[in-house]
């Protein structure tokens, strides 16, 4: 198995083939924030960092628009299957986690799998970009819920969640 993944090349490839507008709320800025959030969560959840990083790129890569698109996660998983062993390599177990996380990130609360649940929370912690403050009860990991609780307690504006998270150590 390849020891390294060229995340820059993969990100550029995915960015160049996406269907949403250039300034999409589900575009590159969001993907990068989801990666940051995942790296922030992973030491506390025990998540597989490679899977979390790949999820950040694939989960919204096949969105058709910024509105209702319930099958976008499934299409992201299909794209991951097409690019596996071409642009990245994962064990079968890691790859299964990536596909499940992509497929279920919008309609499943939690799975009990630390890696998949970390992917879910990494995405949910960026809801502020659309004016929604993450709620502790809707988080899938204990640490994600703690962060959401602190956001509530400190009355952080949804539009300042990224700034608040950036002050935490990754």
MARKEVO-786469 format. One record per residue: residue in three letters; x, y, z of N, C-alpha, C, O, CB in turn. Coordinates in steps of 0.02 Angstrom, whole numbers, plus 50000, padded with zeros to 5 digits. Glycine has a CB too. Example, Ala and Ser with C-alpha at 12.3 -4.5 7.8 and 13.67 -1.06 7.14 Angstrom:
2
ALA506604971650390506154977550390506604983550390507124983450423505654977650452/SER506424988850354506844994750357506455000250394506705005750402507044997050286/
//
This chain:
170
UNK500424994150000500005000050000500445006250000500965006450033499525000050061/UNK500235011349963500595017649960500655020650030500165020650068500245022649913/UNK501235023150046501345026050112501045033050118500845035050172502085026150128/UNK501025036650063500775043550067500235044750014500205041349963501355048550057/UNK499825049550030499305051749983499465058949965499595063050010498575051050014/UNK499455060449902499565067349880498895071049886498505071549839499845067649807/UNK498775073649947498135077049960498045083249917497475084849897498085078950033/UNK498585086749902498525092749859498285090849790497845094149762499205096449855/UNK498575085749761498365083549694497645081049694497265082449649498845078049667/UNK497465077249746496785074649751496285080349759495765080449726496715069749810/UNK496455085149802496015090949812495935094849747495375096849730496295095549867/UNK496475095949711496445099649648496015095949597495605098949562497145100849620/UNK496095089349593495695085349547494955085949564494545087249520495905077949549/UNK494785085149627494085085449648493795092449639493215093249618494015083349722/UNK494185097449654493965104349645493805105849572493325109349557494495109349672/UNK494215103249527494125104649456493545100949424493315102849371494755102849419/UNK493305095649456492755091849426492075092949460491585089949439492925084549427/UNK492045097149511491415097849548490895101749507491065105249459491545101449615/UNK490265101049527489705104049490489445110549521489085114249488489145099049485/UNK489615111749584489335117749617489715123949596490245123649565489375116949694/UNK489425129749613489735136149597490405136849632490545133449681489275141849618/UNK490825141249605491495142149633491465144149707491875141749746491875147549593/UNK491005148449725490955150849795490415147049834490075149949876490805158349796/UNK490345140749821489855136449854489985135949929490565135849951489855129449822/UNK489445135649969489525134550041489725127250054489885125550111488865136150078/UNK489735123150002489955116150008490605115049969490765109349952489405111449983/UNK490965120349954491575119849913492215119249953492225117050010491615125749869/UNK492745121349921493425120349947493535123250017493855120050059493915123449900/UNK493275129150030493355132150097493035127650150493315126650203493035139250099/UNK492455124950134492115120250180492525113850187492615111450243491405118650154/UNK492765111150132493165104950135493765105950181493925101550221493395102850064/UNK494095111650174494685113050215494505113750289494875111550333495045119350191/UNK493925116850302493705117550372493515110750401493665109450460493115122350377/UNK493205106550363493025099850387493665095950403493685092350453492595096050334/UNK494175096650362494815093350377495095096050443495305092150486495315094450319/UNK495105102650451495355105650513494965102950573495255100850623495315113350510/UNK494305103150567493875100750622494015093450638494055091550696493125101650604/UNK494095089350586494245082250597494905081150632494955076850675494245078650531/UNK495405085050613496065084550645496025086950718496405084650760496585088550607/UNK495585091550731495475094050799495125088650842495295087650900495045100450798/UNK494655085150813494275080050848494655073450857494615070350910493635078650812/UNK495035071350807495325064650805495745062750866495685057050889495765064150745/UNK496155067050894496535064950953496085063251013496295059551058497015070350973/UNK495485065851014495015064751069494545058851055494245056051101494605071051082/UNK494475057050992493995051850973494325045250953494005040050952493555054250917/UNK494975045550937495325039650913495185038050840495305032450817495125033750955/UNK494945043050803494785042050733495415040950690495955043150708494395048050706/UNK495315037550635495835036450585495915042950545495445044950510495675030350538/UNK496485046050550496585052750520496565052450444496305057150413497255055650543/UNK496825047250414496795046850340496075046750316495905050150267497165040450315/UNK495655042850349494955042550329494615049350339494245051550295494585037150370/UNK494755052550394494455059150408494665064150355494255068050331494655061650479/UNK495305064150337495545068950287495235067550219495045072150183496315068550282/UNK495175061150201494865059550137494115061150137493855063550087494965052150121/UNK493785059950192493085061850198492985069250185492525071250150492815060050269/UNK493425073350211493355080550202493335082450128493005087250109493925084350238/UNK493685078750087493705080150015493115077049977492835080149932494355077649986/UNK492935070949995492435067349956491715068749976491265068249934492555060049961/UNK491575070450039490885070450063490415075150025489825073550016490875072350135/UNK490665080850002490255085549963490505086449892490285090949857490235092249999/UNK490975082249871491295083149805490825082149746490965084549691491875078449799/UNK490275078649757489815077249702489135080649711488635078349683489715069849696/UNK489125086049750488505089949757488335093049690488765095249653488575095349811/UNK487695093049675487455096349614487275103549627487265107649580486855092549586/UNK487125105249690486935112049708487025112949783487205108249819486195113549686/UNK486895118949807486955120449878486305119649916486255121449975487215127549887/UNK485805116849884485145116149916485005108849928485445105149951484595119349872/UNK484415106549913484235099649924484575095049874484445095349814483485098749920/UNK484995090749899485345085949856485495079649899486065078449916486015088949827/UNK484975075849916485045070349964485505064649943485715060849985484375067649978/UNK485655063949880486085058449856486815060449847487215056449822485815055849790/UNK486995066649866487685068949853488205064849889488745063649862487755076149872/UNK488065062649950488545058549987488665051849954489235049349953488315057550058/UNK488135048849928488205042549893488625043349830489045039149814487505039649875/UNK488525048949794488925050249735489655051549753490105049649716488645056249696/UNK489775054749811490455055649834490805049049848491395048149833490465060049897/UNK490435044349877490705037649891490855033949825491355030449820490225033649934/UNK490415034749776490535031649710491175034349680491585030549653489935032849662/UNK491275040949684491885043949658492495041249696493015039849665491855051649663/UNK492445040549761493005037749800493165030749775493755028849770492825037649876/UNK492655026749760492765020049734493135020249667493575016149653492095016249725/UNK492955025149624493285025849559494015027849566494435025849525492915031049517/UNK494175031749617494855034349624495295030149670495905031249674494825041449650/UNK494995025349706495385021049750495905017249708495765014749654494925016049788/UNK496505016949735497085013649704497335017249642497785014849607496905006549687/UNK497045023049628497295027349574497605033649605498165035449590496735029149523/UNK497215036849648497445043049680497575042149755497885046449786496955048549670/UNK497335036749783497455035249854497345027849867497005024449829496995039549900/UNK497645025549921497555018549942497365018450015497625022250056498195014449929/UNK496905013950031496695012750100496585005250108496465001650059496045016750118/UNK496625002850170496424995950183495684995250169495325000150163496594993850257/UNK495454989050163494734987950151494314990850207493784993850195494594980350143/UNK494544990050269494164992750326494135000350325493595003250334494494990350392/UNK494695003550313494715010850309494265013250253493895018150260495435013350298/UNK494285009850196493895011850139493145011150153492735015350132494085007850077/UNK492955005850187492255004950206492025010750251491475013350241492154998150243/UNK492445012750299492265018350342492175024750302491695028450313492815019350396/UNK492625025950254492575031950212491915032050174491565037050173493165032350163/UNK491755026450143491135026150103490515026950147490055030650128491095019550065/UNK490495023750204489925024450249489855031650273489305034350274489995019650310/UNK490415034750291490395041750314490125046350260489715050650273491105044050336/UNK490355045450198490105049550143489365048350131488975053050124490505048250079/UNK489175042050127488485040250111487985042550163487415044350147488435032750102/UNK488185042550227487705043750281487775050350317487405051750364487765038250330/UNK488245054550296488395060550337487815065450344487815069450391488975064150307/UNK487335065450299486785070250305486165067450339485735071350360486595072650237/UNK486105060850345485475058150372485555052950427485075049650445485095055250317/UNK486165052150454486275047550509486585051350567487065055050557486735041550487/UNK486305050550626486555054150684487225051550707487705055350713486045053750742/UNK487265045050720487905042050741487895034650725487375031550715488025043050816/UNK488505031750722488565024750704488885020550760488815014450761488985024050641/UNK489235023850806489615020250857490325018850835490725016350875489265013750873/UNK490485020250772491165019550747491525026250756491295031250728491175017250671/UNK492065026550795492395032950809492615036750747492575042950746492985031750853/UNK492835033350696493075036750636492485039750597492515045550578493475032050591/UNK491975035850586491395038350549491065043950587490875049050558490885032650536/UNK490975043150652490655048350693491075054750695490795060250699490535045750763/UNK491725054050694492165059950691492065063650625492045069750623492915057950700/UNK491995059950571491845063050506491195066950510491165072750488491805057750450/UNK490675063850538490035067350545490115073850583489865079050561489525062750581/UNK490465073650640490535079650682490985084850650490875090850658490805077750751/UNK491485082650613491915087450578491505091650530491615097650523492495083850541/UNK491025088550497490585092050451490095096450490489985102250472490195087050407/UNK489785093750543489295097450582489585103550617489245108650627488975092850634/UNK490215103150635490535108950667490615114850619490805120350641491215107050696/UNK490485113750555490525119350507489835121650484489775124850432490935117250447/UNK489315120150522488645122550506488575130150514488125133150486488135119050549/UNK489025133150552488995140350561489035144150495488775149750490489565142550605/UNK489355141250445489415144650380488745145950348488675150250304489845140550333/UNK488225142250370487545143250344487085145750399486475145050394487275136750313/UNK487365148550452486975151750505486695147050558486245149050595486425155350474/UNK486955140950562486705136150611487255134650662487805132550644486465129550576/UNK487105135750725487585134150778487515126750794486965124350808487455138550842/UNK488075122950793488035115850809487715114750878487865118450925488735112650806/UNK487295109750883486955108250946487255101850977487355096950941486185107350935/UNK487395101951041487725096151073487345089551062487665084451052487785097351147/UNK486685089651064486295083451057486325080550986486165074750976485575084751076/UNK486535084550939486575082250870487265080050850487375078150792486335087650824/UNK487735080250897488415078050882488485070550895488115067750935488925082050925/UNK488945067450860489025060150863489575057950911489595052150931489165057450795/UNK490025062450930490575060650975490515064751039490215070051041491265061950941/UNK490795062051092490785065551156491155072151150490915077251174491115061151212/UNK491745072151118492125078351113491765083351067491775089351081492825076851086/UNK491465081051013491075085550971490515088851009490385094751001490795081750911/UNK490175084851052489635087651094489905092751144489585097851157489275081951132/UNK490505091451171490805096151218490955102751183490835108151210491455093251248/UNK491225102351122491365108551084490715112251069490685118351076491735106851019/UNK490205108751048489565111851033489265115051096488975120451092489075106751003/UNK489345111751153489095114451216489455120951233489145125751254489185109351273/UNK490125120951224490515127051238490305132751192490255138451213491265125651231/UNK490165131151129489935136251082489275139351107489185145351103489835133251012/UNK488825135051132488195137451159488305141751221488025147151227487735131451175/UNK488705139151268488825142651331489155149451320488985154351353489265138451377/UNK489615149751272489965156051259489595160551210489825165851192490655154551231/UNK488995158251190488555162051145488935164451082488875170251061488275168151183/UNK489315159851053489685161350992489185161850934488745157550926490225155750977/UNK489245167050896488825167850837488975162250788489555160250781488935174850803/UNK488465159550755488605154250706489135156350655489535152250632487955152350669/UNK489135162750637489595165150587490305166050613490755167950575489345171650558/UNK490415164850678491085165350707491345158750734491845158650770491075170550763/UNK491005153350718491215146750742491905144950715492325142450753490715141250721/UNK492035146250652492695144650623493245148450661493765145550677492715146450548/UNK493125154750674493625158750710493735155850780494305155350803493405166150714/UNK493195154050813493235151150881493625144650879494055143550921492525150050910/UNK493475140250831493825133850825494555134850809494975130850830493495129550772/UNK494715140050771495425141150752495875142650811496485142150806495475146750701/UNK495575144650867495965146150926496135139950967496535140151014495585151150970/UNK495825134250949495965127950983496575124650951496685125550891495345123250981/UNK496945120950988497545117650962497375111150926496995107050952498045116151020/UNK497645110350866497575104150828498135099550847498175093950821497555105450751/
//
